[in-house]
Amino acid sequence: MRYLTAGESHGPQLTTIIEGLPAGMELTAEDINLDLARRQKGYGRGRRMQIEKDQVFIASGVRHGYTLGSPVSLVVENNDWKHWTKIMGSEPLADEESGEVKRKITRPRPGHADLNGGLKYGHRDLRNVLERSSARETTVRVAAGAAAKKVLSLLGVKVTSHVVEIGGVKAESKPMSIEEIQKVSEESPVRCLEPKAEKEMMEAIDRAKENGDSIGGIVEVIAEGMPAGVGSYVHYDRKLDAKIAAAVVSINAFKGVEFGIGFEAAHKPGSEVHDEIAWDPSKGYYRESNNLGGFEGGMTTGMPIVVRGVMKPIPTLYKPLRSVDIDSKETFTASIERSDSCAVPAAAVVAEAAVAWELASALLDQFNSDRMESLVKSVEDQRAFAREF
């Protein structure tokens, strides 16, 4: 299973084409729109979220609510396109010297892809870079992830996310079912599970906004129900935890990832890190703890998958940092393209989609997946085998 995204932040639309979904799987626009709406929520978001109301149009690969096995194309229109037709249109300008090239950008913003993208492709107008490198692209990554979550749900795998830290404010963890996590996080403006931390996170976001600054944080994605043995210990590029790590770090502004207790393992002896193995007639093998976050040797253990991603503060600030104009080479303060003071709650939804995609993709790679009914049977057979092993 694979997908490709296309589109610019202020272009007419964003598109993703998904290849490899099994035939006969239920899939509707509502399955996808639910997660698109979740991505647009969150305390600290900017004005763009008030302009766009993301809705998907399924352009191919689905008939009467069921996938055909052919590529599925998903389209999300940009409502703001009507104000950008002369700036972002695909047709050649009649006379570029007449001043029709509007809002040309020659001042790269620190922390963005602007300068590096210009150096890579030779763009003298850095809008050619920032329109694609914008986090707006995650709209259709979430759409693809929603399709993956549909696959997982039909296979008995549940995925959710929440925020564990924003701007240095950490939420205390307490035991909760995945259903409780989903319910509580959805009701929180910052997707936090602890009321006290929620309030402090919102206050931290307000302070950052007042100061013209931005703050980052840490999100956590949890998945339950994955059968044991998915991934590989044989091939380095098929280790599932490695694929998930790459997917999370590929999200805009994410700079690190960890599983289970993660970097804390560096400070503990092995006896306090590794998860002891137990067996039960009804559920087969399981671990007495889950310090390794559901993975051993690049493969799932059958325990809940717990993965966290670190998001840096958004680099566009209302007190912009210094930069150098690529034409004049003079020092300027960087231009402002968007105004979120914190996007961590929304980023949790994006991370959830990224993890869901890798989990679903691994299942489709490993098991018979041309038809949904065959896939369901193959995964159920694997679970039965593991219980009896």
C-alpha positions in Angstrom: 0.0 0.0 0.0 1.3 3.4 -0.9 0.1 7.0 -1.5 1.2 10.2 -3.1 0.1 13.7 -2.3 -0.1 16.7 -4.5 -1.1 20.4 -4.1 0.0 23.7 -2.8 -1.2 25.5 0.3 -3.0 28.2 -1.6 -3.5 26.2 -4.8 -7.0 25.1 -6.0 -6.9 21.7 -4.2 -5.0 19.0 -2.3 -5.0 15.5 -3.7 -3.9 12.1 -2.6 -3.9 8.9 -4.6 -3.9 5.6 -2.6 -2.9 2.4 -4.2 -3.3 -1.0 -2.5 -6.5 -0.8 -0.5 -8.2 -4.2 -0.6 -11.3 -4.5 -2.7 -14.7 -4.7 -0.9 -13.8 -2.5 2.0 -16.4 0.0 3.2 -15.3 3.6 2.7 -17.3 6.8 2.6 -16.5 10.5 2.6 -17.7 10.7 6.2 -15.0 8.2 7.3 -12.5 10.8 6.1 -14.2 14.0 6.9 -14.3 13.1 10.6 -10.5 13.1 10.9 -10.2 16.2 8.6 -12.4 18.1 11.1 -10.3 16.8 14.0 -7.1 18.1 12.3 -8.5 21.6 12.1 -9.3 21.9 15.8 -7.1 22.8 18.7 -6.4 25.7 21.0 -3.8 28.1 19.4 -4.7 27.6 15.7 -4.6 30.6 13.4 -7.0 32.3 11.0 -6.5 29.8 8.2 -8.6 27.2 10.0 -11.5 29.7 10.0 -11.3 30.1 6.2 -11.1 26.4 5.3 -13.7 23.8 6.1 -12.0 20.7 4.8 -14.2 18.1 3.1 -13.1 15.3 0.9 -14.4 14.3 -2.5 -13.7 10.7 -3.4 -12.9 10.9 -7.1 -12.1 7.3 -7.9 -11.7 3.8 -6.6 -14.9 3.6 -4.6 -18.3 2.6 -5.9 -21.5 2.6 -3.8 -19.5 2.8 -0.6 -17.0 0.0 -1.3 -13.5 0.1 -2.6 -12.8 -1.5 -6.0 -9.2 -2.5 -5.5 -8.1 0.2 -7.9 -6.4 3.5 -6.9 -8.5 5.7 -4.6 -8.1 9.4 -5.3 -9.2 11.9 -2.6 -9.5 15.6 -3.2 -9.8 18.5 -0.7 -10.5 21.9 -2.2 -8.9 25.0 -0.8 -11.6 27.6 -0.2 -9.1 30.4 -0.1 -8.0 29.6 -3.7 -10.4 32.3 -5.0 -8.2 35.0 -3.5 -5.0 33.5 -4.9 -5.8 32.7 -8.5 -3.5 35.4 -9.9 -0.7 34.5 -7.5 -0.9 30.7 -7.7 -2.5 30.1 -11.1 -0.9 27.5 -13.4 -1.2 29.6 -16.7 1.8 31.7 -17.8 1.6 35.4 -17.0 1.3 37.7 -20.0 4.2 39.9 -18.9 6.3 39.0 -15.8 8.0 42.4 -16.0 4.7 44.3 -15.6 4.6 43.5 -11.9 2.0 40.8 -12.2 4.1 38.4 -10.1 2.5 39.3 -6.8 3.8 38.5 -3.3 7.1 37.3 -4.5 9.2 36.1 -1.6 12.9 36.5 -1.4 13.3 36.5 2.4 13.7 32.9 3.7 12.2 32.3 7.1 14.4 30.6 9.7 13.2 27.1 10.6 11.3 26.6 7.3 12.2 24.9 4.1 12.4 28.2 2.2 16.1 28.6 1.7 17.1 25.0 1.4 14.3 24.4 -1.1 15.4 27.4 -3.1 19.0 26.1 -3.1 17.8 22.6 -4.2 15.5 23.6 -7.1 16.9 27.0 -8.0 13.7 29.0 -7.2 14.3 32.7 -6.9 10.8 33.2 -5.7 10.6 31.2 -2.4 6.8 31.0 -2.6 7.5 28.1 -5.0 9.0 26.3 -2.0 6.8 27.4 1.0 3.5 26.6 -0.8 4.4 22.9 -1.0 6.4 22.6 2.2 3.5 24.1 4.2 1.9 21.9 6.8 -1.3 22.4 4.8 -0.1 19.2 3.0 -0.9 17.2 6.1 -4.6 17.6 5.2 -4.5 14.8 2.7 -2.0 12.8 4.8 -4.7 12.8 7.4 -7.2 11.8 4.6 -4.9 8.8 3.7 -4.6 8.0 7.4 -8.3 8.0 7.8 -8.6 5.3 5.0 -5.9 3.3 6.8 -7.8 3.6 10.1 -10.8 2.2 8.4 -8.8 -0.8 7.4 -7.5 -1.2 10.9 -11.0 -0.9 12.5 -12.3 -3.7 10.3 -9.3 -5.8 11.6 -10.0 -5.0 15.2 -7.2 -2.5 15.6 -8.0 0.8 17.5 -5.8 3.9 17.2 -6.0 7.2 19.1 -3.8 10.1 20.2 -3.4 12.7 22.8 -1.1 15.5 23.9 1.3 14.8 26.8 3.2 18.1 26.8 3.0 21.7 25.5 5.5 24.4 26.2 7.0 22.6 29.2 3.6 21.8 30.8 3.4 18.0 31.2 0.3 16.0 31.8 0.5 13.3 34.5 -0.3 9.9 33.1 -2.9 7.6 34.7 -4.3 4.3 33.5 -7.1 4.7 30.9 -8.6 2.5 28.3 -8.1 3.5 24.7 -11.8 4.3 24.5 -11.4 6.7 27.5 -8.3 8.3 26.0 -10.2 8.9 22.7 -13.3 10.4 24.5 -11.4 12.7 26.9 -8.9 13.9 24.3 -11.6 14.8 21.9 -13.4 16.9 24.5 -10.2 18.8 25.4 -9.2 22.0 23.4 -5.6 20.9 23.6 -6.3 17.1 23.4 -5.0 16.7 27.0 -6.2 14.0 29.4 -5.6 15.9 32.6 -7.8 19.0 33.4 -5.1 20.8 35.5 -2.5 20.4 32.7 -5.0 21.3 30.1 -5.6 24.7 31.8 -1.9 25.3 32.2 -1.3 24.4 28.5 -3.9 26.8 27.3 -2.3 29.6 29.5 1.1 28.8 28.0 -0.3 29.1 24.5 -1.9 32.4 25.4 1.4 33.8 26.8 3.2 32.7 23.7 0.6 34.5 21.5 0.8 37.7 23.6 4.6 37.6 23.2 4.4 37.0 19.5 6.0 33.7 20.0 5.2 30.0 19.5 5.6 26.8 21.5 5.9 23.1 20.7 5.2 19.9 22.6 4.9 16.1 22.6 2.1 14.0 21.3 1.4 10.3 21.9 -0.2 7.8 19.6 -1.6 4.5 21.0 -2.7 1.5 19.0 -4.4 -1.7 20.4 -5.2 -4.9 18.7 -2.2 -5.4 16.4 -1.4 -9.1 16.0 2.1 -10.2 17.2 4.8 -10.7 14.6 4.1 -7.9 12.2 7.2 -6.3 10.8 10.6 -8.0 10.4 13.8 -8.9 12.3 15.4 -10.1 9.1 15.4 -6.9 6.9 16.4 -3.6 8.4 14.1 -1.6 6.0 11.0 -3.7 7.0 11.3 -3.2 10.8 7.9 -1.7 11.6 9.0 0.5 14.5 11.6 2.0 12.1 9.0 2.7 9.5 6.8 4.4 12.1 9.7 6.5 13.4 10.4 7.7 9.9 6.7 8.5 9.3 6.4 10.5 12.5 9.6 12.5 11.9 8.4 13.2 8.3 5.5 15.3 9.7 6.2 19.0 9.5 8.1 20.4 12.6 8.6 16.9 14.2 12.1 16.4 15.4 12.2 13.2 17.4 10.3 10.0 18.2 10.4 7.3 20.9 8.5 4.1 21.8 7.4 3.0 25.2 9.6 4.6 27.9 11.9 5.7 25.0 14.9 7.7 26.0 14.2 7.0 29.7 15.6 3.5 29.0 19.1 5.1 28.9 18.9 5.8 32.6 17.6 2.4 33.8 19.2 -1.1 34.2 18.0 -3.8 31.8 16.0 -5.5 34.6 13.8 -2.4 34.7 13.4 -2.0 30.9 12.7 -5.3 29.3 9.1 -6.7 29.4 8.8 -10.1 31.0 6.8 -12.7 29.0 3.7 -14.5 30.3 1.1 -16.8 28.8 -2.6 -17.3 29.3 -4.8 -19.9 27.7 -7.4 -17.4 26.5 -5.1 -14.7 25.1 -1.8 -16.6 24.5 1.5 -14.8 25.1 1.7 -11.3 26.6 4.1 -9.0 28.4 3.9 -8.2 32.1 4.8 -4.6 31.3 5.0 -2.5 28.1 8.2 -0.5 28.5 9.2 -1.2 24.9 6.0 0.2 23.5 4.7 -2.9 21.7 7.9 -3.7 19.8 10.7 -6.2 20.0 13.2 -6.8 17.2 11.3 -4.5 14.8 8.1 -6.6 15.2 4.9 -6.1 17.1 4.5 -8.1 20.4 0.8 -7.9 20.5 0.9 -5.3 23.3 -0.4 -1.8 22.8 1.8 0.3 20.5 2.9 3.5 22.2 4.8 6.1 20.2 5.5 9.7 21.0 6.7 12.5 18.7 8.3 15.8 19.6 7.1 18.9 17.7 9.2 22.0 17.7 7.6 25.4 18.0 6.2 26.7 14.7 9.0 28.8 13.2 6.8 31.6 11.9 6.6 34.2 14.6 4.9 37.6 15.1 8.3 38.8 16.4 10.1 37.4 13.4 13.7 36.3 13.4 16.4 37.8 11.3 17.1 36.5 7.8 18.9 37.5 4.6 17.2 38.6 1.4 18.4 36.2 -1.4 18.4 39.0 -4.0 19.9 42.0 -2.1 21.8 39.9 0.6 20.6 42.5 3.1 19.4 41.5 6.6 15.7 41.6 7.1 13.2 40.2 9.6 11.5 37.1 8.1 8.1 37.5 6.5 5.0 36.0 8.2 2.9 33.4 6.3 0.7 31.9 9.0 -0.1 32.7 12.6 -0.6 29.6 14.7 1.0 30.1 18.1 0.7 26.3 18.8 -0.3 23.5 16.5 0.5 20.5 18.8 -3.1 19.4 19.3 -3.7 19.3 15.6 -0.3 17.6 15.1 -1.5 14.8 17.4 -4.2 14.0 14.8 -1.6 14.0 12.0 0.7 11.7 14.0 -2.2 9.4 14.6 -2.8 9.2 10.8 0.9 8.6 10.1 1.1 5.7 12.6 -2.2 4.3 11.4 -0.9 4.3 7.8 2.2 2.3 8.7 0.3 -0.2 10.7 -2.3 -0.8 8.0 0.4 -0.9 5.3 2.4 -3.5 7.2 -0.7 -5.7 7.6 -1.5 -5.5 3.9 2.1 -6.3 3.1 2.2 -9.3 5.3 -1.2 -10.9 4.8 -3.5 -11.8 1.9 -5.0 -8.4 1.0 -6.5 -8.3 -2.4 -10.0 -8.7 -0.9 -11.1 -7.4 2.5 -12.7 -10.7 3.5 -9.4 -12.5 2.8 -7.5 -10.0 4.8 -9.8 -10.3 7.8 -9.5 -14.1 7.7 -5.7 -14.0 7.3 -5.3 -11.7 10.3 -7.7 -13.8 12.4 -5.7 -17.0 11.5 -2.5 -15.3 12.6 -4.1 -14.3 16.0 -5.3 -17.9 16.5 -1.9 -19.3 15.6 -0.2 -17.0 18.1 -2.6 -18.1 20.9 -1.9 -21.8 20.2 1.9 -21.5 19.5 
